[in-house]
């Protein structure tokens, strides 16, 4: 074959290859030539544009992995206020922490793609994201003591401490406005919660008729105070101002004193309260039963759990006694070393062997957080959690928490400036993310924060010093 013939054939072959290459690059209707390979679809599949080209390879492997992981958990109604709502949680803490359930063994680790090729939101596995709005709440002074919400819009606030600490207030717009209840102007309210029976209970002190425990009658056009307990004249056992009230599913009531170590108990079906000089179970056997200072008590599984201690003692958890004849009776365990000082202010229980307590470490001046994983009576099972292990290194103390499933919102104050902080955990308090409101200089924007509510839609309401309220808008 001549040289000229070879040249012509080479030219024709080159033209054919060039034409085929152009068709491949243009693809179907100009999709960029990656049809079946790069299926990011303007970023909708992977949000951040990462892992392009995986869509379609393992699509559907993870379908349903994160759907309903928290089925049975109380959906955002602040379980710490009524622990009876946790029936259905995994009592052994297995399978609730998303460990090993989501994406394990799949090829799409971390992507969680549904059958349409669009990434699931995985709300249980991602930190919340939103903005803060400053609002007002009706309790001036240092603390807004009592919060209760029946829905995202409808709720109550009670004021109990300092000179301005009087009154019951109602909102029907999610805390934007608060209406004073005129028949409660003489009542200090330190705790308010709706019991399993649907009744709204409160504790504090009614300076008009001297009730320390009462209910709120919501049946008429004006809410009214209905007294349940008036303290006796015995200064050693009477509760002169109630701090917390706990109600169990079977009708037990327990209230502790704001100003002392006294407490009172009402048995199911009874109308009378028994005043207690000690709630420890030593009274059942005649052994030593010293008076103990509570700061928070809750009802869980028809028994009572509490936290407390004086400022010069180790942080203490009080857990239900299994002794014969025990009703309200508790035992104690110190979660700090005996040479440390601390105050625990709040407690939440997922099960008898899984819980979280928070407060002030008065020795080290950092938030005091301990996580229960096992038998509550064993000090070693109360694991200490340090916020600085999550990159949060400011000093301070924790006042209150709100829980939704495995998520925890914790609020408190920084030292020494007493500013308000908010931290969020996805894993029952093991790790934390700081979501505190900050100003334009990236400094804390709020005063010290003492109360919090976490709603199902991830909205957060936080009460702060001086009548401040902050709303987190997801």
Buried (B, 14 or more C-beta within 10 A) or exposed (E): EEEEEEEEEEEEEEEEEEEEEEEEEEBEEEEEEEEEBBBBEEEEBBEEEEBBEBBBEEBEBBBEBBEEBBEEBBBBBBBBBBBBBBEEBBBEBEEBBBEEEBBEEBEBEEBBBBEEBBBBEBBBBEEBEEEBEEBBBBBBBBBBBBBBBEEBEEBBBBBBBBEBBBBBBBBEEBBEEBEBBEBBEEBBBBBBBBBBEEBBBBBBBBEEEEBBBBBBBEEEEEBBBEBBBBBEEEEEBBBBBBBBBBBBBBBBBBBBBBEBBBBBBBBEEEEEBEBBBBBBBBBBEEEEBEBBBBBBBBBBBBBBBBBBBBEEBBBBBBBBBEEEEBBBBBBBBBBBEEEBBBBBBBBBBBBBBBBBBBBBBBBBEBBBBBBBBBEBBEBEBBBEBBBEEBEBEBBBBBBBBBBBBBBBBBBBBBBEEBBBBBBBBBBBBBBBBBBBBBEEEEEBBBBBBBBBBBBEEBBBBBBBBBBBBBBBEE
